[in-house]
């Protein structure tokens, strides 16, 4: 019974990353039909936000759940990497820390989103509401590229050196880390807006890694 419970808990943790990606994809789908636009005058933004309050409240909840799921998943992923790497498991610890930061970014974004709603509904301050809305939108868009790049890179180093996942996954992850840094540099310094592409790549990697983590480890005893 204990072994069965442990296996179930491990699979739930491993699947948490895929759930996080699903929650965030659903969150973006919900907001795709929203009319509240941060380019509006503050008063118009606050009024429109209140008219769509349930839509934005749902997005807030999904960001919180996704942030928690990312942290939960990183416990499973780092455990897989640590098993392959052995102690002291520095790369596993780095990956875990970066994953926790990324989960925290989404929770922080949710908090700003909630503040925007409260400033509109409870405090009658549309300027503060729009400012909080800007922080809610831009926090994950600004912080995801560097954090996701570092996380994917740490996972690539760990899997290529120690295993834990298939060699194909290790090579793809290493290549993806290069793609992420190129996309991030173009986003920061180039003329294009690649935020949506970067987020899609990061969440795609998260979902695929989560699904692979559910499978038995390929790590071999060294």
N, C-alpha and C positions, 0 to 999 in steps of 0.2 A: 504493500500500500504506500509506504514512504517513497519507494522508488518511482511508483506511478505518479504520485503527487509532485515529485521533483521534476520528472520528465514533462509533465503538463505545465508546470511553472516555467520551465526553460523554453518550451515552445511558445507560450504566451509572450514571454519577453522577447523572443526572437521575432515573433510576428508583429510586435509593437511598431517597428519601423515602417512596415507596410501600411499599418493603420494610420500612422502619422501622415504618410504621404497621401493617403486617401482623404483624411480629414482636411488637409490643406488644399487638395484639388477641389473638394466639395466646397470649401470656403471661397475659393476663387470663382467657382461656378455661380455661387449665390451672389457674390458681389459683381459679377459681370453684368447683371441687369440693374444695378444700383444707379440712381440718378444724382446722388450727392457727389458733387465734383469739387475737389479742393481748389480749382481755379475760379470757382464762384466767389462773389463777394461774401464776406463772413456771415452776414445775416441770412442770405439765401442758402448758404451751405448748411447752417444750423437748422433752418426751417425744413429743408429737404431731408436732412438726416433724421429729424424727428418723425417725418412722414414715413420714413422707411426703417423705423427703429427696430422692429423685429428682425429685419434682414441683417442689420448691423450687430444686433445682440447675438444672433446665431453665429455670425462670423467671429465674434469675440470668443464665444464658447468653443468653437472649433479650433481657434488658435491656441487656446489654453490646453485643450485635450491633446492637440498635436505636439505641443511643447513637452507635455508630460510623457507622451508616448515615445518621443525621441530620446529623452533621458532614460526611460525604462529600457528601450532597445539597446542603448549604448552599454548598459550593464551586461547584456547578453553578448553583444559583439566584442566588447573588450575582454569578457571572460573567454570567448573563443580564441582571441588573439593571444591572451596571456597563456592559455593552455599550450599553444604552439610555441610561443616565444620562451616560456619558462620564466622564472624569477630572475631579475626584478621586474621584468615586463614593462620596460620604459615606454616602448612604442604603444603598447596596449593602454598604458596610463595616459599617454598623450592623446590618443584617439578618444578615450573616455572623456577627458577634460574638454576637448573641443566639441564633442557631441553635447555635453551638458551646456556649454556656452550657447550652442545653436538652439537647443531647446529653450534656454532662458531668453534668447532673442525673441522667440515667438510668444512667450508668456509676457515679456515686456511690451511687445507690440499690442497684445490683447489688452493690457492695462491702459495703454494710451488710447486705444479705441473706446474702451469703457469710459475713460475720462472725457473724451469728446462728446459722448452721448450725455453724460452727466452735466457737462458745462452747458449743453444746449437745453436740457430738460429741467434741471434743478437750479442752476445758478444764473441762467440768462446771460451768459457771456459768450456770444458767437465768435469773437476773436480768439478767445482761449480754446473754444471748441475746434475751430479750424486748425489752430496751431497743434493741438493734440492729435487731430486727424492726420496732419502731415507727419508727425512723429510715428504714428501708428503705421502709416504706409511705408515710410522710408527706412525705418529701423531694420526690418528684415531685408529690404532691398539693398541697403548699403552694407550690412554686416554679413549677409549670406555668402557673397563671393569669397572674401578672404577666409572666413571660418570653414566653409565647405571645401575650399581648395586645400587648406591645411589638414582637414580631417581625411579627405580622400588620399592625400599624399602620405599621411601617416599609415593609413590602411594599406596603401600600395607597398610601402617599405616593409611593413610587418609581414604581409602575405608573400611577397617575393623572397624575403630572407628566411622566414620561418614556416610558412604554410598556414594551415588553418582553413584555407579556402583553396579552390582549384587553381592550377597554374594559369588557366585561361582567364579566370577572374582577376588574378593578380596582374596580368599583362594589360587587361582592359582597364583596370583601375588606375594603373600607372599612366596609361595613355589619357585617361579621362582627367587626371590631375593636370596634365599639360593643357588639355582643352580648356579646363576651368581657369587657369591662370591667364591664358590668352584672351578668353572672353572677358575676364575681369579687367584686364588692362585696356582692352578696347572700350569697355563700358566706362571706365574712369577717365580715360584720356582721349578716346576717339569720338567721332560724331554720332555714332549709333546708340540706340537705346536697347541694350541686350539683357535688361533685367529679367524679362519674362523667360528668355532662353536659358539664362543661368539658373533661374529657379527651377525650371523644368528638368534640366540636367541633374541638379542637386537632388531633387525629389525622386527622379527616376533611379539614380544611384542608390538612394536610401531604400526605396521599395525593393529593388532587385537584391541588394545586400541582405535585407531582412528576410526575403524568401529563401535565399541561399543559407542563411543562418539557421533556419528551421531544420535543414538537412543535417545529417551526421557530419562531424568534422573530418576533414581530410588530413588533419595534422598527424604526423607519424612520430612515434617516440624517438627521441634523438639520444 
